Amino acid sequence: MLIRVVLTLTALYVLAAAAWIVNSGRIPANQETELLNVSYDPTRELWRDLNQRFISRYWADHGISITINQSHGSSTSQANAVINGLAADVVTLALRSDTDAICKAGLIANGWDNRLPNHSLPYYSTLVFVVRRGNPRNIHDWPDLIKPGVAIITPDPKLSGNGKLSFLAAWGAVRKGAIPQRGTSEDDARAFVTELYRHVPVLKSGARQATMTFGQENLGDVHLTWENEAHLEVAEAHGAMELIYPSMSIRAEPYVAWVDTNVQRHGTRATAEAYLRFLYTEEAQKIIAKHSYRPINEAVLLEHLDHLPRIDLFEVTAAAPGWDGAQEKFFAKGAIFDQIQNEISRH
């Protein structure tokens, strides 16, 4: 598999930064265009299907053969890899803050979120719970996560989009009144989230690793995860797990962008833009819904309410002024998450 990487990276770094890179399909013709899509952890199945369809469509429309390579890993680590030289043509990361970090590094143009429809957001998602068969711990909503003896699996919020969203969903749930017996103040939110992390036995670096910990290692009573990952996890468990929707959760928004510096160097700007615009077509929106992401096409979403039910979703602003504020307030070095971890380690 051919992946463009700047020559200054060491071989060891390349292997680490481009973890889980796979080829998503090619047409047997003279290769003319190659793209690298750097994405977050649990999107492998989604992009496999989207890529195959786009490749076929682009060939039919333009007579140009495309190879699309994928890189998957924890979202913040993936953003850092691109900043440090992983030559992504497009990024489809879990969090706006991760794409903004690449922009601030000078690789993506300012105003990137206004270049595509719906502010460069072709789909959205949320965080839900997965429990063992029969729900033996009787977990139905946020207060149940901190019952005595409950073990929670969720990724590290310093590295993972899933981890950050789990943290912010718990914090926001308190602030939005999902746990009225605990109050709704900032202090109440901090106390609840601190208690929640006392119930987390291990913090994995990414969403898929957390899924394997819960499913294959059989560790934990409840898994806080992406809605799409929960559906896949439950389906592959063949009745051994159940999906639980809490009363409310956070609106997760995985923005997409082409990486200006790299597409200019590779000569792939037109193809990269066409690739991302394809996501807004009805055909792609149906593939997105099939994989349990929430399409922005309301008509397509209405066709899939059986597995994408209505749920009360709140914005990141329930916890912080915005994504930059959330990063600084909660996940920067020495910020609230580090303080919580230090407090837990002392007791």
MIKOLFI-696381 format. One record per residue: x, y, z of N, C-alpha, C in turn. Coordinates in steps of 0.05 Angstrom, whole numbers, plus 5000, padded with zeros to 4 digits. Layout:
% MIKOLFI-696381
[node [X Y Z] [X Y Z] [X Y Z]];
...
//
This chain:
% MIKOLFI-696381
[node [5017 4976 5000] [5000 5000 5000] [5018 5025 5000]];
[node [5010 5043 4982] [5027 5066 4979] [5015 5089 4994]];
[node [5030 5100 5013] [5021 5123 5029] [5043 5144 5028]];
[node [5035 5169 5020] [5055 5190 5019] [5062 5199 5047]];
[node [5087 5199 5053] [5096 5207 5080] [5121 5224 5076]];
[node [5123 5246 5089] [5147 5263 5086] [5171 5247 5095]];
[node [5194 5253 5081] [5218 5237 5085] [5230 5240 5112]];
[node [5224 5261 5127] [5236 5265 5153] [5225 5247 5175]];
[node [5202 5234 5170] [5191 5216 5190] [5208 5191 5191]];
[node [5213 5181 5214] [5226 5156 5217] [5207 5133 5211]];
[node [5218 5110 5204] [5201 5087 5198] [5183 5079 5221]];
[node [5193 5081 5245] [5178 5074 5269] [5154 5093 5272]];
[node [5159 5119 5268] [5137 5138 5271] [5115 5133 5250]];
[node [5124 5127 5225] [5105 5122 5204] [5086 5099 5211]];
[node [5098 5078 5222] [5082 5055 5230] [5062 5062 5252]];
[node [5071 5078 5271] [5053 5086 5292] [5031 5105 5283]];
[node [5039 5126 5267] [5020 5147 5259] [5000 5136 5240]];
[node [5008 5118 5223] [4989 5108 5202] [4978 5081 5209]];
[node [4974 5076 5235] [4963 5051 5245] [4936 5045 5232]];
[node [4932 5020 5226] [4906 5011 5215] [4901 5023 5187]];
[node [4922 5026 5171] [4918 5036 5144] [4911 5012 5126]];
[node [4889 5014 5111] [4881 4993 5093] [4873 5004 5067]];
[node [4875 4989 5046] [4866 4997 5020] [4837 4990 5017]];
[node [4821 5009 5008] [4792 5007 5008] [4781 4998 4981]];
[node [4797 4990 4963] [4787 4980 4938] [4799 4995 4915]];
[node [4801 4982 4892] [4811 4995 4868] [4799 4983 4844]];
[node [4798 4998 4822] [4788 4988 4797] [4812 4978 4781]];
[node [4810 4954 4768] [4832 4944 4753] [4837 4959 4727]];
[node [4850 4982 4730] [4857 4998 4707] [4882 5013 4714]];
[node [4892 5028 4695] [4916 5044 4701] [4910 5064 4722]];
[node [4924 5063 4744] [4919 5081 4766] [4926 5109 4759]];
[node [4908 5128 4763] [4914 5156 4757] [4913 5174 4781]];
[node [4896 5167 4801] [4893 5184 4824] [4892 5167 4850]];
[node [4905 5177 4870] [4906 5163 4896] [4899 5183 4918]];
[node [4882 5176 4936] [4875 5192 4959] [4881 5178 4985]];
[node [4888 5193 5006] [4891 5182 5033] [4870 5196 5050]];
[node [4852 5181 5062] [4832 5191 5080] [4840 5183 5108]];
[node [4847 5203 5124] [4855 5198 5152] [4830 5203 5169]];
[node [4821 5182 5182] [4796 5182 5196] [4799 5172 5225]];
[node [4778 5172 5240] [4779 5164 5268] [4772 5134 5270]];
[node [4772 5124 5295] [4774 5096 5300] [4752 5078 5289]];
[node [4726 5083 5294] [4706 5063 5288] [4692 5068 5261]];
[node [4707 5079 5241] [4694 5086 5215] [4703 5067 5193]];
[node [4717 5045 5199] [4727 5028 5178] [4705 5017 5160]];
[node [4684 5007 5172] [4663 4995 5156] [4648 5016 5139]];
[node [4644 5039 5151] [4631 5061 5136] [4646 5068 5111]];
[node [4672 5074 5114] [4688 5083 5091] [4693 5061 5071]];
[node [4694 5036 5080] [4697 5014 5061] [4675 5015 5041]];
[node [4650 5019 5050] [4627 5019 5031] [4626 5045 5015]];
[node [4630 5068 5029] [4630 5093 5014] [4651 5095 4993]];
[node [4675 5085 5000] [4697 5086 4981] [4692 5069 4956]];
[node [4682 5045 4961] [4677 5028 4938] [4657 5040 4919]];
[node [4636 5053 4930] [4616 5065 4913] [4626 5089 4899]];
[node [4642 5106 4913] [4653 5130 4900] [4672 5123 4878]];
[node [4689 5103 4883] [4708 5094 4862] [4693 5086 4837]];
[node [4673 5070 4840] [4657 5061 4816] [4644 5085 4803]];
[node [4633 5103 4818] [4618 5126 4807] [4638 5144 4793]];
[node [4661 5149 4804] [4680 5168 4792] [4691 5156 4766]];
[node [4695 5130 4765] [4703 5117 4741] [4682 5120 4719]];
[node [4657 5115 4727] [4635 5118 4707] [4632 5146 4697]];
[node [4635 5166 4714] [4631 5194 4707] [4655 5206 4692]];
[node [4680 5198 4700] [4703 5211 4690] [4723 5193 4676]];
[node [4719 5167 4678] [4738 5149 4665] [4765 5149 4679]];
[node [4766 5157 4705] [4791 5159 4720] [4790 5138 4742]];
[node [4811 5123 4744] [4813 5102 4765] [4825 5115 4790]];
[node [4813 5108 4813] [4822 5119 4838] [4829 5096 4858]];
[node [4849 5101 4873] [4855 5084 4897] [4851 5101 4921]];
[node [4835 5092 4940] [4832 5106 4966] [4843 5090 4988]];
[node [4863 5101 5001] [4875 5088 5025] [4862 5100 5050]];
[node [4860 5084 5070] [4848 5093 5096] [4869 5091 5118]];
[node [4868 5110 5136] [4883 5109 5161] [4864 5113 5184]];
[node [4863 5095 5203] [4845 5096 5226] [4860 5095 5252]];
[node [4851 5111 5271] [4863 5111 5298] [4848 5130 5315]];
[node [4857 5135 5339] [4844 5154 5357] [4845 5182 5344]];
[node [4824 5197 5346] [4821 5221 5330] [4843 5242 5335]];
[node [4848 5248 5360] [4869 5268 5366] [4896 5258 5357]];
[node [4902 5233 5360] [4928 5222 5351] [4930 5224 5320]];
[node [4908 5219 5306] [4907 5222 5277] [4912 5251 5269]];
[node [4900 5269 5282] [4905 5298 5276] [4934 5305 5280]];
[node [4946 5296 5302] [4974 5301 5307] [4992 5288 5286]];
[node [4984 5265 5276] [5000 5251 5256] [5000 5268 5230]];
[node [4976 5279 5223] [4975 5295 5199] [4992 5321 5202]];
[node [4990 5333 5225] [5006 5357 5231] [5036 5351 5229]];
[node [5043 5327 5237] [5072 5319 5237] [5081 5305 5211]];
[node [5063 5304 5191] [5073 5295 5165] [5057 5273 5151]];
[node [5038 5261 5164] [5022 5241 5150] [5006 5255 5128]];
[node [5010 5248 5103] [5002 5265 5081] [4973 5260 5072]];
[node [4955 5265 5090] [4926 5261 5084] [4917 5280 5062]];
[node [4901 5270 5043] [4887 5287 5024] [4861 5298 5037]];
[node [4848 5281 5052] [4824 5289 5067] [4826 5279 5095]];
[node [4813 5294 5113] [4810 5285 5141] [4781 5283 5148]];
[node [4773 5261 5160] [4745 5257 5168] [4745 5249 5198]];
[node [4753 5267 5215] [4759 5262 5242] [4735 5264 5260]];
[node [4737 5256 5285] [4714 5254 5303] [4705 5281 5313]];
[node [4724 5300 5316] [4718 5325 5330] [4726 5349 5313]];
[node [4710 5370 5315] [4718 5395 5302] [4745 5405 5312]];
[node [4750 5402 5338] [4775 5412 5349] [4799 5398 5337]];
[node [4797 5373 5328] [4819 5360 5316] [4824 5371 5287]];
[node [4803 5376 5273] [4806 5388 5246] [4816 5417 5249]];
[node [4806 5431 5269] [4816 5458 5273] [4846 5459 5280]];
[node [4855 5438 5294] [4884 5437 5301] [4901 5435 5276]];
[node [4891 5420 5256] [4906 5418 5231] [4905 5445 5216]];
[node [4882 5459 5218] [4879 5485 5206] [4899 5505 5219]];
[node [4900 5504 5245] [4918 5523 5260] [4948 5517 5254]];
[node [4953 5492 5245] [4981 5485 5238] [4987 5495 5209]];
[node [4968 5506 5196] [4972 5518 5169] [4968 5499 5146]];
[node [4957 5475 5151] [4953 5455 5130] [4926 5456 5117]];
[node [4906 5466 5131] [4879 5470 5120] [4873 5500 5121]];
[node [4860 5509 5100] [4854 5538 5098] [4834 5547 5118]];
[node [4837 5572 5127] [4816 5584 5145] [4789 5584 5130]];
[node [4768 5581 5146] [4742 5580 5134] [4735 5553 5121]];
[node [4750 5532 5128] [4746 5506 5116] [4718 5495 5120]];
[node [4705 5503 5142] [4679 5492 5148] [4657 5504 5131]];
[node [4663 5524 5115] [4643 5536 5097] [4646 5528 5068]];
[node [4663 5509 5063] [4668 5501 5035] [4650 5479 5025]];
[node [4636 5465 5044] [4619 5443 5037] [4591 5448 5049]];
[node [4571 5435 5039] [4544 5439 5051] [4542 5433 5081]];
[node [4523 5445 5094] [4518 5441 5122] [4543 5445 5139]];
[node [4559 5465 5131] [4584 5472 5146] [4602 5448 5148]];
[node [4604 5433 5126] [4623 5410 5124] [4616 5387 5143]];
[node [4591 5384 5149] [4582 5363 5166] [4561 5346 5151]];
[node [4570 5323 5139] [4551 5307 5123] [4534 5288 5140]];
[node [4542 5283 5165] [4527 5266 5183] [4534 5273 5211]];
[node [4519 5262 5230] [4525 5267 5258] [4519 5241 5274]];
[node [4525 5242 5300] [4521 5217 5316] [4517 5225 5345]];
[node [4519 5206 5363] [4516 5211 5391] [4530 5189 5407]];
[node [4529 5191 5433] [4540 5171 5451] [4518 5156 5466]];
[node [4521 5129 5466] [4500 5112 5479] [4514 5092 5496]];
[node [4498 5074 5509] [4509 5054 5527] [4505 5026 5514]];
[node [4525 5009 5518] [4522 4980 5512] [4525 4965 5538]];
[node [4507 4946 5543] [4508 4930 5568] [4507 4901 5561]];
[node [4512 4884 5582] [4511 4855 5578] [4482 4845 5575]];
[node [4479 4821 5565] [4452 4810 5561] [4435 4810 5586]];
[node [4410 4820 5583] [4392 4821 5606] [4397 4846 5623]];
[node [4417 4862 5616] [4423 4886 5632] [4424 4881 5662]];
[node [4443 4863 5670] [4443 4854 5699] [4448 4876 5719]];
[node [4460 4898 5710] [4465 4920 5729] [4442 4941 5728]];
[node [4422 4936 5711] [4398 4953 5710] [4407 4982 5703]];
[node [4422 4985 5682] [4432 5011 5673] [4414 5022 5651]];
[node [4402 5045 5656] [4383 5058 5637] [4390 5087 5632]];
[node [4403 5100 5650] [4408 5129 5646] [4434 5136 5661]];
[node [4442 5161 5659] [4467 5170 5670] [4471 5164 5700]];
[node [4451 5168 5717] [4456 5162 5745] [4464 5133 5751]];
[node [4455 5115 5733] [4460 5086 5738] [4490 5079 5734]];
[node [4504 5096 5720] [4532 5090 5714] [4550 5089 5740]];
[node [4541 5103 5760] [4558 5105 5784] [4546 5089 5807]];
[node [4529 5070 5801] [4519 5051 5822] [4543 5035 5833]];
[node [4542 5027 5858] [4564 5011 5869] [4569 4986 5852]];
[node [4595 4982 5846] [4603 4958 5832] [4602 4959 5802]];
[node [4591 4980 5790] [4589 4983 5761] [4617 4991 5750]];
[node [4626 4976 5730] [4652 4982 5716] [4645 4993 5688]];
[node [4657 5016 5682] [4652 5030 5657] [4676 5028 5638]];
[node [4671 5022 5613] [4692 5022 5592] [4687 5046 5574]];
[node [4707 5063 5572] [4706 5086 5554] [4735 5094 5548]];
[node [4741 5105 5524] [4769 5111 5518] [4780 5136 5532]];
[node [4806 5140 5529] [4820 5162 5541] [4812 5188 5528]];
[node [4800 5207 5542] [4792 5232 5530] [4816 5250 5521]];
[node [4840 5244 5530] [4863 5259 5520] [4870 5252 5492]];
[node [4861 5228 5483] [4869 5218 5457] [4846 5213 5437]];
[node [4824 5205 5448] [4802 5194 5432] [4778 5213 5430]];
[node [4767 5215 5406] [4742 5230 5403] [4720 5218 5419]];
[node [4717 5191 5418] [4698 5177 5435] [4702 5184 5464]];
[node [4727 5185 5473] [4733 5191 5501] [4725 5219 5508]];
[node [4731 5239 5491] [4723 5266 5497] [4693 5269 5498]];
[node [4680 5257 5478] [4651 5259 5477] [4637 5245 5501]];
[node [4648 5223 5510] [4637 5210 5534] [4639 5229 5558]];
[node [4663 5241 5562] [4667 5260 5584] [4647 5283 5582]];
[node [4645 5295 5558] [4628 5318 5554] [4598 5311 5556]];
[node [4591 5286 5547] [4563 5278 5550] [4555 5275 5579]];
[node [4573 5264 5595] [4567 5261 5624] [4565 5288 5637]];
[node [4584 5305 5631] [4584 5332 5643] [4559 5348 5634]];
[node [4553 5347 5608] [4530 5361 5598] [4504 5350 5608]];
[node [4502 5323 5612] [4478 5311 5623] [4471 5323 5650]];
[node [4491 5326 5667] [4486 5339 5693] [4477 5368 5689]];
[node [4490 5383 5673] [4484 5411 5669] [4456 5415 5657]];
[node [4447 5395 5641] [4421 5397 5628] [4399 5384 5644]];
[node [4405 5374 5668] [4384 5365 5686] [4377 5336 5684]];
[node [4394 5319 5672] [4388 5291 5669] [4391 5276 5696]];
[node [4404 5289 5715] [4408 5276 5742] [4399 5297 5763]];
[node [4374 5304 5764] [4365 5326 5781] [4372 5322 5810]];
[node [4373 5298 5819] [4379 5293 5848] [4408 5301 5855]];
[node [4424 5306 5835] [4452 5314 5840] [4456 5344 5835]];
[node [4436 5358 5825] [4439 5386 5819] [4448 5391 5790]];
[node [4451 5416 5782] [4458 5422 5755] [4482 5442 5753]];
[node [4495 5447 5774] [4517 5467 5774] [4543 5455 5763]];
[node [4562 5472 5758] [4589 5463 5750] [4601 5444 5770]];
[node [4598 5451 5796] [4609 5434 5817] [4595 5407 5817]];
[node [4568 5407 5812] [4554 5382 5811] [4564 5365 5788]];
[node [4568 5378 5765] [4578 5363 5742] [4606 5351 5747]];
[node [4623 5367 5759] [4650 5357 5765] [4649 5334 5785]];
[node [4632 5335 5805] [4630 5314 5824] [4620 5288 5811]];
[node [4600 5291 5794] [4590 5267 5780] [4611 5254 5761]];
[node [4624 5271 5746] [4643 5260 5726] [4667 5248 5741]];
[node [4675 5260 5763] [4697 5249 5779] [4689 5221 5789]];
[node [4664 5218 5799] [4655 5192 5808] [4653 5172 5785]];
[node [4645 5182 5762] [4643 5164 5738] [4671 5152 5732]];
[node [4691 5169 5732] [4718 5159 5725] [4730 5141 5747]];
[node [4720 5143 5771] [4728 5123 5791] [4718 5095 5783]];
[node [4698 5093 5766] [4687 5068 5757] [4699 5058 5732]];
[node [4719 5072 5721] [4732 5064 5696] [4758 5049 5702]];
[node [4760 5023 5698] [4783 5008 5706] [4808 5012 5687]];
[node [4803 5019 5662] [4825 5023 5643] [4816 5042 5621]];
[node [4834 5059 5612] [4828 5078 5591] [4844 5070 5566]];
[node [4830 5060 5546] [4843 5053 5521] [4846 5078 5503]];
[node [4863 5076 5483] [4870 5100 5468] [4849 5107 5447]];
[node [4832 5088 5439] [4813 5093 5418] [4788 5078 5421]];
[node [4767 5085 5405] [4741 5073 5407] [4741 5043 5402]];
[node [4755 5035 5381] [4754 5006 5373] [4769 4989 5394]];
[node [4790 5000 5406] [4804 4986 5427] [4786 4982 5451]];
[node [4770 5003 5457] [4752 5001 5480] [4730 4980 5474]];
[node [4721 4979 5449] [4702 4958 5441] [4713 4930 5445]];
[node [4738 4926 5437] [4751 4900 5441] [4754 4893 5470]];
[node [4760 4913 5486] [4763 4909 5515] [4736 4899 5527]];
[node [4715 4912 5519] [4688 4905 5530] [4678 4879 5519]];
[node [4682 4875 5493] [4670 4851 5480] [4688 4827 5481]];
[node [4713 4829 5474] [4731 4806 5473] [4744 4799 5499]];
[node [4751 4820 5514] [4764 4815 5541] [4743 4812 5563]];
[node [4718 4818 5556] [4695 4815 5575] [4699 4832 5600]];
[node [4711 4856 5597] [4716 4873 5620] [4695 4895 5620]];
[node [4683 4899 5643] [4664 4921 5647] [4635 4913 5645]];
[node [4618 4930 5656] [4589 4925 5656] [4574 4943 5635]];
[node [4586 4965 5628] [4574 4983 5609] [4595 4997 5592]];
[node [4590 5000 5567] [4609 5012 5548] [4597 5038 5538]];
[node [4610 5061 5542] [4602 5086 5531] [4615 5090 5504]];
[node [4598 5090 5483] [4610 5089 5456] [4592 5104 5436]];
[node [4604 5107 5412] [4589 5119 5389] [4565 5101 5383]];
[node [4543 5114 5374] [4519 5100 5367] [4524 5079 5346]];
[node [4539 5086 5325] [4545 5066 5304] [4561 5043 5314]];
[node [4581 5048 5332] [4597 5027 5343] [4580 5009 5361]];
[node [4561 5021 5375] [4544 5005 5392] [4527 4986 5376]];
[node [4516 4995 5353] [4500 4977 5336] [4517 4954 5326]];
[node [4541 4960 5317] [4559 4939 5307] [4567 4920 5329]];
[node [4573 4930 5352] [4581 4914 5375] [4559 4895 5383]];
[node [4534 4905 5384] [4512 4888 5392] [4506 4867 5371]];
[node [4507 4875 5345] [4502 4856 5324] [4522 4833 5324]];
[node [4548 4840 5328] [4568 4819 5328] [4568 4802 5353]];
[node [4555 4811 5374] [4553 4796 5399] [4532 4774 5398]];
[node [4514 4775 5378] [4494 4754 5374] [4477 4749 5400]];
[node [4467 4771 5411] [4449 4768 5434] [4463 4771 5461]];
[node [4489 4773 5462] [4503 4775 5487] [4505 4803 5498]];
[node [4496 4823 5482] [4497 4851 5490] [4471 4865 5482]];
[node [4466 4888 5495] [4442 4904 5488] [4450 4933 5487]];
[node [4436 4948 5470] [4441 4977 5467] [4420 4992 5484]];
[node [4430 5011 5499] [4413 5028 5516] [4416 5057 5508]];
[node [4393 5070 5503] [4393 5099 5498] [4387 5114 5524]];
[node [4406 5131 5533] [4399 5147 5557] [4378 5168 5550]];
[node [4368 5182 5570] [4348 5202 5566] [4357 5225 5548]];
[node [4383 5231 5549] [4395 5252 5532] [4424 5246 5529]];
[node [4436 5257 5508] [4464 5253 5503] [4475 5276 5486]];
[node [4500 5276 5480] [4513 5297 5465] [4509 5293 5435]];
[node [4507 5314 5421] [4507 5314 5391] [4537 5313 5382]];
[node [4544 5291 5370] [4572 5287 5361] [4573 5295 5331]];
[node [4593 5311 5324] [4594 5323 5297] [4622 5318 5284]];
[node [4624 5297 5268] [4649 5290 5255] [4651 5306 5228]];
[node [4664 5329 5228] [4667 5345 5205] [4687 5333 5185]];
[node [4685 5342 5160] [4704 5331 5139] [4717 5355 5125]];
[node [4741 5351 5115] [4755 5372 5101] [4777 5360 5084]];
[node [4783 5374 5062] [4808 5367 5047] [4831 5383 5059]];
[node [4855 5372 5057] [4878 5384 5069] [4893 5400 5047]];
[node [4890 5426 5048] [4898 5443 5025] [4928 5439 5017]];
[node [4945 5440 5037] [4974 5437 5031] [4980 5411 5016]];
[node [4967 5389 5025] [4973 5363 5013] [4960 5359 4986]];
[node [4935 5368 4983] [4922 5364 4956] [4935 5382 4935]];
[node [4946 5404 4944] [4960 5421 4924] [4986 5407 4916]];
[node [5000 5396 4934] [5025 5382 4928] [5020 5357 4911]];
[node [4998 5342 4918] [4992 5317 4904] [4977 5321 4878]];
[node [4966 5345 4874] [4949 5350 4850] [4922 5336 4852]];
[node [4911 5333 4876] [4887 5318 4880] [4864 5335 4890]];
[node [4866 5361 4888] [4845 5378 4899] [4817 5372 4888]];
[node [4815 5370 4862] [4789 5366 4849] [4777 5339 4857]];
[node [4793 5318 4858] [4783 5292 4866] [4776 5291 4895]];
[node [4792 5303 4912] [4786 5304 4941] [4760 5319 4946]];
[node [4756 5341 4932] [4731 5356 4936] [4707 5339 4926]];
[node [4710 5327 4903] [4688 5310 4893] [4682 5287 4912]];
[node [4702 5276 4924] [4699 5254 4943] [4682 5263 4967]];
[node [4688 5286 4978] [4673 5296 5001] [4646 5306 4993]];
[node [4642 5317 4970] [4616 5325 4961] [4598 5301 4956]];
[node [4609 5279 4948] [4594 5255 4945] [4579 5247 4970]];
[node [4590 5253 4993] [4577 5246 5019] [4550 5258 5022]];
[node [4544 5279 5008] [4518 5293 5011] [4497 5282 4991]];
[node [4505 5264 4973] [4485 5253 4954] [4466 5234 4969]];
[node [4443 5230 4958] [4424 5212 4970] [4435 5184 4972]];
[node [4450 5175 4952] [4462 5149 4952] [4481 5146 4976]];
[node [4499 5165 4981] [4517 5164 5003] [4503 5166 5030]];
[node [4483 5184 5031] [4468 5187 5056] [4455 5161 5064]];
[node [4446 5145 5045] [4433 5119 5052] [4455 5100 5063]];
[node [4479 5101 5051] [4500 5084 5061] [4508 5092 5090]];
[node [4509 5118 5094] [4514 5129 5121] [4494 5119 5141]];
[node [4468 5121 5134] [4447 5112 5153] [4449 5082 5157]];
[node [4455 5067 5136] [4458 5038 5139] [4478 5030 5160]];
[node [4499 5047 5162] [4521 5041 5182] [4515 5055 5209]];
[node [4491 5065 5213] [4482 5076 5238] [4495 5102 5246]];
[node [4502 5118 5226] [4508 5146 5229] [4483 5161 5221]];
[node [4479 5185 5232] [4454 5200 5227] [4458 5218 5203]];
[node [4445 5212 5181] [4449 5229 5157] [4436 5256 5161]];
[node [4446 5277 5148] [4434 5303 5150] [4409 5305 5132]];
[node [4406 5287 5113] [4383 5286 5096] [4360 5275 5113]];
[node [4341 5293 5120] [4320 5286 5138] [4302 5263 5128]];
[node [4298 5263 5101] [4281 5242 5090] [4294 5214 5093]];
[node [4321 5213 5089] [4335 5188 5093] [4335 5180 5122]];
[node [4338 5200 5140] [4338 5193 5169] [4311 5182 5177]];
[node [4289 5193 5166] [4262 5183 5173] [4258 5154 5165]];
[node [4273 5146 5145] [4271 5118 5136] [4285 5098 5154]];
[node [4301 5109 5173] [4317 5092 5190] [4313 5097 5220]];
[node [4289 5106 5227] [4284 5111 5255] [4282 5086 5272]];
[node [4280 5063 5258] [4280 5037 5273] [4306 5033 5288]];
[node [4328 5042 5277] [4354 5038 5291] [4368 5065 5296]];
[node [4356 5087 5288] [4366 5114 5294] [4343 5130 5307]];
[node [4334 5122 5330] [4310 5135 5342] [4315 5164 5350]];
[node [4294 5179 5353] [4296 5206 5363] [4307 5205 5392]];
[node [4325 5223 5398] [4337 5226 5424] [4343 5255 5429]];
[node [4340 5263 5454] [4346 5291 5462] [4376 5295 5461]];
[node [4385 5311 5442] [4414 5315 5439] [4421 5344 5446]];
[node [4442 5348 5462] [4451 5375 5469] [4478 5380 5456]];
[node [4484 5405 5453] [4509 5413 5440] [4532 5413 5460]];
[node [4557 5416 5450] [4580 5418 5467] [4578 5442 5486]];
[node [4562 5462 5478] [4559 5486 5494] [4546 5480 5521]];
[node [4535 5457 5525] [4524 5449 5551] [4547 5446 5571]];
[node [4571 5442 5561] [4594 5438 5579] [4615 5460 5577]];
[node [4617 5473 5553] [4638 5493 5549] [4628 5512 5527]];
[node [4640 5536 5524] [4631 5555 5503] [4633 5544 5475]];
[node [4650 5525 5470] [4654 5514 5443] [4676 5493 5444]];
[node [4684 5483 5421] [4705 5462 5421] [4732 5472 5431]];
[node [4739 5497 5423] [4764 5508 5433] [4763 5511 5463]];
[node [4740 5520 5473] [4737 5523 5502] [4737 5497 5516]];
[node [4724 5476 5504] [4724 5450 5516] [4752 5438 5518]];
[node [4768 5441 5497] [4795 5431 5498] [4811 5444 5520]];
[node [4809 5471 5522] [4824 5485 5542] [4814 5479 5570]];
[node [4788 5478 5573] [4777 5475 5600] [4781 5446 5611]];
[node [4777 5427 5593] [4777 5399 5603] [4801 5382 5596]];
[node [4813 5385 5572] [4832 5365 5562] [4860 5375 5558]];
[node [4865 5401 5561] [4893 5411 5560] [4909 5401 5584]];
[node [4935 5403 5581] [4952 5394 5603] [4945 5409 5629]];
[node [4940 5395 5650] [4934 5407 5676] [4905 5416 5679]];
[node [4888 5412 5658] [4860 5420 5659] [4844 5400 5675]];
[node [4817 5403 5673] [4799 5389 5692] [4803 5358 5691]];
[node [4806 5347 5667] [4809 5318 5666] [4834 5309 5681]];
[node [4856 5323 5677] [4881 5316 5691] [4877 5319 5721]];
[node [4863 5340 5729] [4858 5345 5757] [4841 5322 5769]];
[node [4821 5313 5754] [4804 5291 5763] [4821 5266 5766]];
[node [4838 5260 5746] [4854 5236 5747] [4873 5237 5771]];
[node [4885 5261 5776] [4902 5263 5799] [4887 5259 5826]];
[node [4863 5269 5827] [4847 5265 5851] [4841 5236 5856]];
[node [4834 5222 5834] [4827 5194 5836] [4852 5178 5845]];
[node [4875 5184 5834] [4900 5169 5840] [4908 5173 5869]];
[node [4900 5196 5881] [4907 5201 5909] [4890 5186 5929]];
[node [4867 5176 5919] [4849 5162 5938] [4845 5133 5929]];
//
